Structures are given as structure tokens and as C-alpha cells.
Amino acid sequence: MDNIILIGMPGSGKSTVGVLLAKALGYGFLDTDLVIQQREGLLLQDILDQFGVKHFLQVEEEAIRTVDCRCTVIAPGGSAVCREGTMAHLKELGPVVYPMEELTSRIQNLATRGIAMEPGQTLADVLAQRAPLYERYADLTVDCLPGQTLAQTTQMVLALLNGRR
């Protein structure tokens, strides 16, 4: 298996599960939000504040399309599913896994986190818009249980991937 791509909402634990999964598999880990920030020289929230969501999604797609790696767990931002070109490239890199996680008391910094959402949108609005996209693009879906730890989610993802091999 080349790479594994984890998709889901901001704060759903993609990065934490990604790191745990990478360690368990002996893979590298890549958070594409960091690729965007390095390319643009700005924090995600600054890109959104200065240029808006449409520009952010374009920048995100351009950055993700530069990703070329092997044996890596990739955690794209939650908005990656909003662009077909972004997801087409990620699906070329490996299977896309959607750990459906209970959302999310973990997001404390909504105003500064760099979440691609239009003014006036709530996190619930964003989830309602993106959930069908996550399900559409996922090759594998893991149904997480309420209160499940991220380590348990990682084990479920590993079991699902092992069953796929």
C-alpha cells in the first residue's frame, strides 16, 4: 500500500490518528495544511481572512496537487473534499479513509483555526455540506463510537486496512 489519506472535519482527529497510524505502519506523516502554509507564507486563517474561502480552496488544491510521496499517511484539511481536482489527486496517491468521528468538543479556537467556512456559517452547516462529500470520496469508512479514543480509532482503521490487503 503506497499512502493512506484520512479525510474528515476539522477537529475530528485526522492529524492525531494520522501520526498514530504512521507510527504503527512505519510510514511518514504529512499534514497538507502545513504544505499550504509553507507555500503561501501565511497561516491558514490569514489566507481566509485576507483572500476568502474561494481563494483558499484554490490555494489548497494547488498545494495538494504538488504532494508526491510514498508510504505516507496524509491528513488533508477538512475542506479538501470541496474540490474534485484535489480529491482526484489524493485518490491517486492511495486509499481514502473516512473515520466518521463524533464532532467535536475539541475545536476551541473556531475563529482562528483556519476552517474554510463562509461568514455566518456554523460548524454544523459545514458538516452538513461536507458529510456527503466525505462519504462520496471515501474508499473505506470507519464508524467511530461516541467516546472512543483516537487510539481506538487508529486500531479500527488499521483493522480495516488489514482486511483490505
C-alpha positions, 0 to 999 in steps of 0.5 A: 500500500503506497499512502493512506489519506484520512479525510474528515472535519476539522477537529475530528482527529485526522492529524492525531490518528494520522501520526498514530497510524504512521507510527504503527505502519512505519510510514511518514506523516504529512499534514497538507495544511502545513504544505499550504502554509509553507507555500503561501507564507501565511497561516491558514486563517490569514489566507481566509481572512485576507483572500476568502474561502474561494481563494483558499480552496484554490490555494489548497488544491494547488498545494495538494496537487504538488504532494508526491510521496510514498508510504505516507499517511496524509491528513488533508484539511477538512475542506479538501473534499470541496474540490474534485481536482484535489480529491482526484489527486489524493485518490491517486496517491492511495486509499481514502479513509473516512473515520466518521468521528463524533464532532467535536468538543475539541475545536476551541479556537473556531475563529482562528483555526483556519476552517474554510467556512463562509461568514455566518456559517456554523460548524454544523452547516459545514458538516452538513455540506461536507458529510456527503462529500466525505462519504462520496470520496471515501474508499473505506469508512470507519464508524467511530463510537461516541467516546472512543479514543483516537487510539481506538480509532487508529486500531479500527482503521488499521483493522480495516486496512488489514482486511483490505490487503 
